[in-house]
Amino acid sequence: MNTTRDLDEATRRARQEAIGLFVELKPATNSKQDDTMQENQVTPTNKTTRAAQVLEHLSKPPTFKEVAIYEAKKAAVWAPVLASTLLGVFWVNKRYILKAVTRV
């Protein structure tokens, strides 16, 4: 008697069906769909690249909101720096400032 490895595929399939083994090929339909799975609905030809998006954004003039946010961020950095510098100048020169104020 030949082993299963020695048989060709048609004979092997006939033997499997004779003893009750059936292989059914079905697409897996029991996969769970939830919010964590992202479906690719946009074809790659329609999607613009990140570089193209950045180039398009930089080619437009900035909006008022973008300029306001940029200036607020600059002010948030420079206001404490300038305030502490001014306070340091007053602290170092407090003797001269007090003399000037009391003379008048």
Number of C-alpha atoms within 10 A of each C-alpha: 3 6 7 12 8 9 12 9 11 9 12 15 14 13 14 14 12 10 8 9 11 11 9 6 6 6 6 6 6 6 6 6 9 7 6 6 8 8 8 7 6 8 7 9 7 7 8 9 11 9 9 10 11 10 11 10 11 10 9 8 8 11 8 9 9 11 11 12 11 12 11 12 11 11 12 11 10 12 11 11 12 11 11 12 12 11 12 12 11 13 11 10 11 12 11 10 12 10 10 10 9 7 6 5
